[in-house]
Amino acid sequence: MYTYKVAYLIGFFTLLYHHQIYGQKAIYDSLNALKEYAYLQPQKTIDLAHWLLQTADKNNNIPLKQAVLFHVANHYYFTIQYTKADSLYEEVIKLGKNTSKDTLSNLCKVRKVYVLQSLDKWEEAYQMLHKQLIEIQQVKDTTAWISVLNALGLQHEHHYLQDSALFYYKKALKLAEKSNDEYQYAYLLNNIGLLKYQGQHHSQAEQDFKESYQKAIKIKHIRLQLHALNNLGITYIAQRKLDSAIFYLEIFAKTSKKYNYIRETGIAYHNLARCYQEKGQYNEALRCFDSSAALIKLLPEKIYSIRPFNGYASVYQTMGRHKEAILYAEKALKLCENTNYIEDLILAHQTLALSHEALKNYEKALHHYKEFKRFSDSLQTLNRQKLIAEYQAQYQVEKKEKEIQKLEKQRQVQRFKNHVALLSISFLAILLVISIYVYYSRQKRKSKEQYAQKLTLSIEEERSRIAKELHDEVGQILSAVKNKIHLYSKENSQLNDTESQLSDAIEQIRTIAQTLYPPYLRKVNFEKAIETLLQRIKENSQLFYTLEITVENLETWLSENSKLHLYRIIQECLNNTLKHAEANAVKITIEQKQDKLYLVYQDNGKGIQQKSQLNGMGMLSIQERVRILKGNMELKNTEKGIKLQFTFQKEHLCL
């Protein structure tokens, strides 16, 4: 899927202005032909490129030489010769180094990022993309800017950050619409549709693919038409609308065959075979697999040769022709030797296990079932290890800086605690003095003991109200002091630091007052309070969130005390994510199963790398609140970040 997305874009941009640059119709037509040959026909690509390069050198035509090398580099990229492709992209960049706004050179820089992404060097690609984004925005190269935004979308999509990927795709789509670039617009609609397809929003994806197809017809771009047709086909398959899928896939097969696109034709027949298999038309499915296999064996990518064999095996296994299913599944396994095509291995072993079981070859069935299970587990492990490795390098670089920041934060916390303690003592002392004064002026000697008791109770009550009074009372006092200092600071500049410290203290007191008890928790229901908290965090950070609450009548589950503790648990989790996880997305789920309430918190950050992080103040606070509610907490580091699951009994939440 990723290769198709990149292939849509590569090879298009330079032809926007070739005719003006090169003049001669023969050269212009040859460049058009070279662009098409680069996609699939190696010998024609090399022969035509050799002639064009000779022409460019003879006439000292640098733009022509750049364009030819660009298309040859694209050819190497399409045929998975990434080192050669990267080398030629670099040569194009060097040829245009004396031009600040050289669109072709800028596009080659983005192509080098695509090479890194294809080689699974995602972190290096990410750093390069952000550097390019700044450079391209400075020279106002809209075409290259769209390409960078698209690459950023692919980057975030690879890391399962669908919201971020959609953000970059839509931003690029707006630029394409503004610049009247219909090709880019149609291409990006394809990417957005694929993102929605992966998120199982099939009806929305269908609309995007149809619009992309219509745009591609309008601009007469055949390859883009083909990809839109294929995407429509697989979207209808996912919706079980098999007749509609067959309709578009047959157009896909007919058009790609007409223009001699071997890969696309093979894919079209493969997907048609899937449709006929789902409809129970097994002979038609086998016929389509025959057509797909005959074409795909001409391609350089080994993975395309494996899938028809797995397709044959699946059909024969469904038909109950288990010996033939075993024959083709074993061929698929053989092709998978010394490769990392784990999904194909899993499918082949699954088919072999089922067919051998049907033939009562239980020993072989057990062997292949174990292999199926082993590779399934390995796939999950590989995905998890890959994500951890990507963030490990960045973690090591930032480790020392974080240690310094941690020490500084500890000093700030200690200073803050000292300020709060001093203010609290002062406040209580003032209350005590006032109480004693009232006691001696209003009460007779006989009622002294009674009043002392009332005074003690009043002081105890006042302590419980400090959280609510601290913001208004002490904050106002400090604000008045700050205003006075501000007046005197004009005469004495040394008071400027004192004024700044007082401002920090006032802000900290306000934060503490709100942290001690959020004022809106009692005014609205629990779900609205959590949404307000998440929205406030989103406004002050780049953190995307998803909140799913499926509990009916949630308010009847929770006492005021339980609401506060659950609110604090979510708040502490969010604080840890913002401070430590380097994540940009969180998901919070609250659901009910019988008499239990499940709260699940997930982020896509780097997780907990050291056991010492479990002893932080935030995590200890979470654990203490879970104990108060007599609940249970489970923590897991996943391939996508950290996952915390909390379980509570209804009877304990109602107390």
N, C-alpha and C positions, 0 to 999 in steps of 0.2 A: 504493500500500500504506500509506504514512504517513497519508494523508488518512482512509482507512478506520479506522485505529487510533484516531485522534483522534475521529472521528465516533461511535465506540462510546460514548465517555465523555460527550461534551457533551450537555447537555440532560436528564440523568437526575436529578441530585442534589437539586435544589430540590423535586421532587415528593415527596420522602420525608416532608416535614412540611407540605406545603401545606394539607392538609385541616384540621389543627389550627389553622393560622394564620388561614385565611380563612373558615372556617366554612360559608359558603353553598355549597350543592352546585353551583349554577349556575356560580359562579366557579371552583370546583375542577374541574368538567368542562371549562370553557373553557380553563383552563390546560393540562389534559391534551391537548385538541385542538390548542392552540397549539404545544405541544411537537412534535406529529406534523407539523403544517403547516410548521413552521420547517425541517424537513428537506428539503422538496421543493416546496411550493406557495406561491409568493411572494404572490399576491394575497390568498389566504385568511389568510396570516400577518399581512399589513398590516392588513386589515379587522378581524380579531379582536383584534389588539394595540391598535388605536385605541380599540375599545370598552372593553377592560380598563383601559387607561391613564386613560380618562375616569372610570371607576368608582373607580380608585385615588385620583385627584386629588379627586374629590367627597367621598370618605370619609377623605381624608388617610391612606391606607393605604400606608405606605412599603414594607413587605415585599412587598405585591402589585406595586407599581410596579417594585421590583427584579427580581422574578421575570419579569415581562412583558418588561422591557428585556433581561434575560438571554437569553430565548428568541429575541427579535428579533436580538440580537447573534449568537447561534448560527446563525440563518438567513443572515445576511450572511457568516459564516465558511464555511458550507456552499457558498454560491454564489460564493466566492472574492472577496468584497468586503471585503478585510482591513482597510482603513482605517476603514470604517464600523463593522465589528465591534469593532475596538480602542477606538473612541470610546465605544461603548455599554457595553463592559465597564468602562471607566474611570468612566462615570457611575454604574454599579451600585456600584462601590467607594466613590465619594464619598457616595452615599446611606447606606451602612452604616458610615461612618468613625467614628461615635460608639460602635460596638459592638466590643468586643475580639475576641469569638469569633463572628464573622458568617461562617458557612460559605459562603454565596453570594458574598460579597465575596472571600473567600479563593480560591474556585474561579475567580472572574473574573481574579484575579491570575495564576493558572496558565493561563487561556485566553489572556491577553496573551502569555504565553511561547509557546503554540502558534502564535499569529499570527507572532511573530518567527521561529520555526522554519520556518513555511510560506513566509516571505519570505527564507529562507536566511541569516538573521542569527543564526547558531548561537552565536557567541561571546557576543554580548549576551544571548541566551537563557540560556546556561550560567551567567553571572554572576548573572542575576536569579533563577534557580532555586535557587542555593545560599543566596541571601539569604532567599528565601521559605521554604526548608526550615527555617532557624533560627527564623523568626518563627512558622511554623505549629506547630512542635514545642513552642514556648513556651506557646502557647494550647491545646495538646492537641486540635487539630481533626483527628480521625482521617480523615474523608472527604477533606479537602483534602490531608492528608499523603500519602494513597495516590495522589492525583492528581499531586502533585509528584514522587513516586518514579517514577510511570509516565512523566512527562515526562523525567526524568533517564535512564530506560531508553531512551527514543526518542533522546535526545541522544547517548548512547554508541553506540547501534546505528547512527546516521547516520555516526559516525566509525569504523565497522567494529570497534568494541571490544565484540565479542559477549559476552565473559566479564563485562565491567562491566555491560553492558545486562541480562544475565541476573541479575546480582546485585541490581540495583534492582527488576526485575520480581518476583523471588522474595520480596524484602523486602516489597514492596507486597502480594503474594499472602498472606503470613503475617498482615499487618495486616487484610486483608479477611476472612480465615478467622477470626481472633480476634474481630472485630467482627460476625461473622455476616452480612456484606454479600455476599449471593449474586450480585448483579449484578456488583459489582466483581471478585469471585472468578472468575466466568465470563469477564469481559472480559479480565482479566489472563492467564488460561489461553490465550486467543486470541493475545495478544501473545507469550507464551512459545512457543506452538506455531509462530507465524510465524518466530520467531528460529531455532527448530530446523529448520523447513522450509528457511530460507535456508542453514543449515549442512548441508543434505542429510541430516539425521537424520529421515527421513520417517516411520518407524514410530513414533518418539516423538512427533512432531508430530501424527500421526493420533490418538494416544491423548488428547492435550491438546484437540484440536478436538472429539472425541466427547464428552469430559467437559463441555466448555464448552457444547456443543449441548444436552446433557441438562439442565444447569443453566438454560439459557435457556428451555427448554420448561417447566421447573418454575415459574419466576417469570413465565412468559407474556410474555417480552420478544421481540417479533417481529424487530426489526432485528438483535439479537444472534444470534438463530437463523439469520437469513439469512447473516450474515457467517461463522458457524461452518460452515454448509452449503457456502458457496463455498470456504472454506479446505480443507474435506475434499475437495471436488472437485478443486482444483488439486494437492493432495497425492497423490491417487490418479493423476492425470495424470502427475505426476513419477515415480511408481512403475510407470507403464505398466499400471495396473489400470483399464483404460478402462471396463469394464462397471460397476465400483463407482463410478467418477467420474460416469458418466452417471446412475446411480441417485440420488446425492445432488444433482447439479446439476438434475435434473428436479424434485425436491422444492423446491429453491431457486427455480427459475423459477415453479413453481406457486404457492408461498407468496407470493413477492414480487409476482406479478401479482394475487393475491387482495387484497392490501393496497395496491395501486397504488403500489408503489415502482418508479418507472420506471428509475432508474439501476441498481438491483440486478437487475431483470428483464433489462435489456439486457446486463449483464455475464454473467448466467446463460446466456443464449442464445449469447453470444460464446464462452464456455468449452465449452458443449455442441458448438458448431461445431468447435472444436479437437479434441474427442474423436472426432467422426464423421470428420473429416479424417484423423486418425491411423489409424482403422479402415478407411479406404478407402471410406467411404460418402459420396461427394462430394456427391450431390444433397441428402442430409439435412443435410450441413454447410452447403451454400448456403442451404437453407431457414432454418436457424438464424441464419445471418448476415443474411438478409433481416429476420427478426424483431428481431434486435439493432439493425440500422441504423434501422429504423422507430421504435424507442423512443429510441435514443441521440441522434437528431437533435433531440429535444425538450429536451435538456439544455443548460445554458449553457456547459459546458466544451468547448472546441473539440477537445481531445485525444480525447474519446470518439467523435467523428465520423470521425476518421482511421482508427481501428483496424478497423472493418468493411471499409473499402475495401482495406486491406492484407490482411485475411482473405480477401476475394473473390479478390484477386490471387494469394495463395498457393495457394488451392484450384485455381483455373484453371490456374496454372502446373504444379501437380502432375498435373492431368488432361491436360496437353499442349495445352490451349486457350490458346495463348500470346497471341493477339490480344486476347482478353478480359482476360487477366492484365495485359497492358500498359495497357489502358484503365483498369482500376481502380487500378493502381499509380500511373499518372499523376494520377488524381484525388486519391490520397493525398498525392502530392508537392505538388499545388496547395494543398491544405489546410494543408500544412506550411510554406508560404511565410510569412516574417516571424515564425516561431515558433522556439522552442529545443527542439522535439521531435526531438532528434537520433536517438534509437533508431528512431522511425518513419521518418525519412528514410533511415536505413541499410537498414531492411527493404524499403522501396519501391525504392531503387536496386538492391538485390541481386536482387529479383524481376525488375526491368526488364532487368538485365544478363543473367540466365539466359534470359528469354523472347526477347530480341532475338538472343541467340546461337543459340537453337534455330531461330529464323526466318532465320538466316544474315545478320542485319543487324549485321555485325561492327563497323561504325563506331559505331553507337549502343550496342552491347553494351560496347565498350571505354570509351565515354564514361561509362556508368552504373557500370561496374566501378571506374573511377577515382574517381567521386563516392562510391561505396560505401567505397572505401579511405580517401578523404580524410576523410569524416565519422567513420569508425571511429577514425582517428588523432586527429581533433579531440576526440572524446569522451574518449579517454584523456588528452589534454593538458588539457582543461577540468577533469577530476577532479583532476589533479595540481595545477594552478594554484589551484583552489579551496581545497584543503587548505593550500597554502603561504600563501595570503592570510589564512586564518583565524588562523594563528599569528604572522604578521608583526607585527600590531598589538601583541600581547602581548609579543613579543620586544623591540620598541622601548622599551616601558615599563620592562622589567626590565634593559635593557642596562647602564645606569649602576650599578645595584645589583650586578650580576654582576662588573663591573670592580673595584668596591671589594672584593668577596668574593675575587676572584682575587688581588689584591695581598695581602690578609690571609693567604690560604692559602700564598702564596709565602713570606711572612715566617715562617709556622709551619713550613713545610717546611725552611727554612734553619736555624731554631733546632733543629729535630729532627735535622737532619744533623750539626750541631755537637755535640749531645748524644751521638749515636751514635758519632761519630768519637772523642770524648773517652773514652767508655766502652770502645770497642774498643782504643784505645791503652793504657788502664789495664789492661785484661784481658791484653793481650799482654805488657805490662811485668811484671805479676805472674808470668805463666808463665815469662818469661825469668829473672827473679830466682830463682824456685824451681829451675829447671833448672841454673843456674850453681851454686847452693848444693849441690845433689845431686852435681853434677860434681866440685866441689872436696873434698867430704867422703867420697865412696865410691870414686873412681877414682884410680889411681896415675898418676904423671906419664907413664908409658909409653903409656897408653891415651887420652891427652888428645885427640889428633887424631881417633881413631875415634869417641869420644863426641861430639865437636863435630859430626861428620858426622851421627850419629844424632839429635843435638839439633836440627840444621837440618831434617832430615826430619820430626821430631816437630812442630816449629813449623809446617811447611808443612801437615802433616796437620791440625793444630789449627785452622788458618785455614779449612779446608774444613768443619770441624765447628762453626764459630762459629754458623752458622744454627740448629743444633740445640741448642747449649749456651747460647745467649744468653738464651733464655726462662727456663731453670731456674736457671743460675748467677747471671747478672747480675740477673735479676728478683728472686731471693731476697735478694741483697745489698741492693738498693734497698728491698725491703720491710722488711728489718731496720732500715735507716737511717730509713725513714719512721716505723716504730713508735717509735724513739727520739725523733725530732723531735716526734711526737704527744705524748709524755710531757712534753717541755719546752715545747710550745706552750701548755700550760695556764698556765705562768708567764710566758711571753713571747709575746704575741699576734702579734708581727711574724713569727713562724715559720709562721703559718698559710698564707701565700702559698707558702712553701718546701714545706710539706707537700703543698699542692695541685699544685705543679709536679712534685714527685716522683711523685704519683699519676698525673699525665698521662704522665710518662716511663715509668713501669712499664707502663701500658696500651699505650703506643706500642711498647715493646719486645716485649710479648706479640704485638701485631698484626704487627710486623715478623717475628718468629720464625715465626709461622704463614704469613705471606706468603712468606718465603724458601723454605719447603717445607711444604706442608700435610701433617700427620702421617698422615692417613688415605689418601693417594693410593697408598701401597704396600700398605695393608692390604686394600683392596677394588678391584674392577675399575674401569676408566675410566668406564663409564657410571654406576655408582653414585656415584663421586666427583663427577661433574658434577651429578647429581640432588641430592646433599647440598649442594653449593654453591648451587644454585638455590633449594632449600628454605630455606636459611639466609637468603638475601637476601629471599625472600618474607616470612619471619617478621619481618624488620626494616624492611620497606617495603610500599608498596601495589602492588608490581610483580607482575603476572600473567605466567606463563611457560608455554610449550609446548615440550617436548623430544621430537624424533622421531629415533631412531637405527635405521636399517634395514640396517646392515652386519652380515652374519653373521660370527661369530667375530672381533669387533673386536679382542680382546686379541692375536690372532696378528699383527695388522697393526702393533702399536705396541711399540717398545722402551721401557724406563723413561725414557730421555731424551726420546723423542717424547711420551709421556704428559704429562710435566711441561710441555713447551712448548705443547702443545695446551690443557692445563688453563689455563696462564697467558694464552693468547690469549683464551679464553672469559671468563676472570676480568677481563681488561682491558676487553673489550667491555662487560661488565656494569657495570664501574665508570664508564665513559664515559656509559652510558645513565643511570645513577642521578644522576651529577653534572651532566650538561649537557643531556640530550635532553628532559627533562620528559615522558617517556613513562610509560605505565602497563601496557604489555604487550610481551613479547619472544617471539620464536620462534627456536629453534635446531634445525637439521636437519643430520644427518650421514648421508651416503649413499655408496654405492660404485658406480662405473661402470668396469668392467674393472679395470685396475690403478691406478685413481685414487680418492682419497678426497676427497669434497667436504664442506666445513663451511660452512653458510650461517647467518648471524646477522642477524636483522631486529628492529627495534623500531618503534613507531608514534609516535616523538617528532618533534621539529621538524627533525631532520637537521643536517647541517653547513652553516652559513650563511656562513662565511668560510673562505678557504684557510688562514689562520693556524691554524685549529683542527687541521689535519692535522699540525702540527709540535709538538703537545703531547706530554708525556712518555708518556702512555698509548698514543697512536697510534704513536709511534716505537718503543716497546717491542714492540708487536704486529708492526710491520714487520720488526724485527730478528729476532724468533723465526721468522717466516715464512722469512727468508733462511737461518737456521740449518738449517731443515728442507728447504731448497731448493724451497720452494713458491711459489705465486702468489696475490696478493690483488687482488680487484676491489671497488671501493666505488661505490655508487650511492645518490643521494638519490631516493626514490620519493614518490608521493603519500601513502603511509602512513608515511613515516619514512625511516630509513637501512637499507641492505642491504649487508652485507659477505659476499663469497664467497671462500673459501680453497680452493685446489686443491693436493693433495700426491700425489707418486708413492709407491706402496707400498714400493719398494726403498729410498727415503730414510727412510721412517718406521720401518723395521725395524732401522736401524743403531743 
